[in-house]
Amino acid sequence: MEKKLIVLALIALLGGLGGGYGLGYVTYQPQIWTLQSNMKDISDKFESVNSSVITLNSTIEMMENRSFHQAFSIEGSSSVNTSTFLIRGEWIRIRWFMSGQIYSWISISLYYSNGTECANRGSSGVFSSFACDFQIDLPNIEYYLEIATYGVSSYWVYVWDYY
């Protein structure tokens, strides 16, 4: 009788363990699959961010090894189309200083040597100083400036090339 009781207790124990495990598997497995899927999505997003950071670091290192070089400068007081100058890098900075009347203005347009406009910037006032940086789509070609003025007594324009 004791043997039968021990065998019955053992069968009940094994049945309870097996049933509990099966019930737990059925209950928690969908949640585990969802968590695994979420972890994979997070891992993919982390890899994407990590890749972006590596690209950004590479860009910063590339930029740190470069510097601005004056590519062109002009001084004047009236509207003019300048001679052409070479832009080697992919970034340029245009800086200008202007003096004139309250209603005076200056407009500076950057053109490819073939006459197609690349960018346009301007400012106005009695005395103004302004700089703009922008990316060049076509490095290693000739460019020129078209400077338009109104009521300006004098201006200085400088173009820096970043390479």
C-alpha positions in Angstrom: 0.0 0.0 0.0 2.8 2.3 0.8 4.3 1.6 -2.6 1.1 2.4 -4.3 0.9 5.7 -2.4 4.4 6.6 -3.3 3.8 5.8 -6.9 0.5 7.8 -6.9 2.2 10.7 -5.3 5.0 10.5 -7.8 2.5 10.3 -10.7 0.6 13.3 -9.3 3.9 15.2 -8.9 5.0 14.5 -12.4 1.5 15.2 -13.8 1.4 18.5 -11.9 4.8 19.5 -13.1 4.0 18.5 -16.7 0.6 20.2 -16.6 2.0 23.3 -15.0 4.8 23.5 -17.5 2.3 23.0 -20.4 -0.1 25.6 -19.0 2.8 28.0 -18.5 4.1 27.4 -22.0 0.7 28.0 -23.5 0.1 31.1 -21.4 3.5 32.8 -21.6 4.9 31.7 -25.0 3.0 34.4 -27.0 4.3 37.0 -24.6 7.9 35.6 -24.9 7.6 35.7 -28.8 6.4 39.4 -28.5 9.3 40.3 -26.3 11.8 38.5 -28.6 10.3 40.4 -31.5 10.6 43.7 -29.6 14.2 43.0 -28.7 15.0 42.3 -32.3 13.4 45.6 -33.4 15.4 47.4 -30.7 18.6 45.7 -31.7 18.0 46.7 -35.4 17.3 50.3 -34.3 20.4 50.3 -32.2 22.5 49.0 -35.2 21.0 51.8 -37.3 21.8 54.5 -34.7 25.3 53.0 -34.2 25.9 53.1 -38.0 24.7 56.8 -38.1 27.1 57.7 -35.3 30.0 55.9 -37.0 29.2 57.9 -40.2 28.9 61.1 -38.3 32.3 60.5 -36.6 33.8 59.8 -39.9 32.4 63.1 -41.3 33.7 65.0 -38.3 37.1 63.5 -38.7 37.1 64.4 -42.4 36.0 67.9 -41.6 38.7 68.3 -38.9 41.4 67.5 -41.5 40.3 70.4 -43.7 40.3 74.2 -43.4 39.0 77.3 -45.1 41.1 78.9 -47.8 40.3 82.3 -49.3 39.3 81.6 -52.9 38.2 85.1 -54.0 37.8 88.7 -52.7 36.5 91.9 -54.1 36.0 95.5 -52.9 33.7 98.0 -54.6 30.6 100.1 -54.4 28.6 99.3 -57.5 27.0 96.2 -59.1 29.3 93.9 -60.9 29.8 90.4 -62.3 33.2 89.1 -61.0 35.8 87.1 -62.8 35.7 83.3 -62.3 37.4 81.5 -59.4 37.9 77.8 -58.6 36.1 76.1 -55.8 37.8 72.8 -54.8 35.9 71.7 -51.8 32.2 70.9 -51.1 31.6 73.8 -48.6 32.1 77.5 -49.1 31.7 80.5 -46.9 30.8 83.9 -48.3 31.3 86.9 -46.0 30.5 90.5 -46.8 30.7 94.0 -45.2 28.6 96.9 -46.6 28.2 100.5 -45.7 25.5 102.8 -47.2 22.2 104.5 -46.4 19.3 103.3 -44.4 17.6 102.0 -47.6 20.8 100.5 -49.1 21.0 96.8 -49.9 23.4 94.2 -51.4 22.6 91.0 -53.1 25.2 88.3 -53.8 24.5 85.5 -56.2 26.9 82.6 -56.8 26.9 81.2 -60.3 28.4 78.2 -62.0 30.8 79.3 -64.8 28.1 78.4 -67.4 25.7 81.0 -66.0 23.4 78.8 -63.9 22.6 80.3 -60.5 23.9 78.2 -57.5 22.8 80.4 -54.5 21.7 83.9 -53.6 22.1 85.8 -50.4 21.7 89.5 -49.4 21.4 92.0 -46.6 20.4 95.7 -46.2 20.9 98.6 -43.8 23.3 101.5 -43.0 26.1 99.0 -42.2 25.7 95.3 -42.5 27.9 92.3 -42.1 26.8 88.8 -43.0 28.2 85.4 -43.7 26.7 82.3 -45.1 28.0 78.7 -45.4 26.6 76.3 -47.9 27.4 73.0 -49.6 28.5 73.0 -53.2 27.1 70.2 -55.4 29.9 70.5 -58.0 33.3 71.0 -56.5 36.5 71.5 -58.6 34.9 73.8 -61.2 34.8 77.6 -61.8 32.3 79.9 -60.2 31.6 83.6 -60.3 29.7 86.2 -58.2 27.0 88.6 -59.4 26.9 91.5 -56.9 23.9 93.8 -57.1 23.8 96.9 -55.0 21.5 99.8 -54.2 22.6 102.9 -52.2 25.8 101.2 -51.2 28.9 103.5 -50.6 31.3 100.5 -50.3 31.4 96.8 -49.8 33.9 94.0 -49.3 33.1 90.4 -50.3 35.2 87.4 -49.4 34.7 83.8 -50.6 36.4 80.9 -48.6 36.7 77.4 -49.9 36.7 74.5 -47.4 39.0 71.6 -48.4 
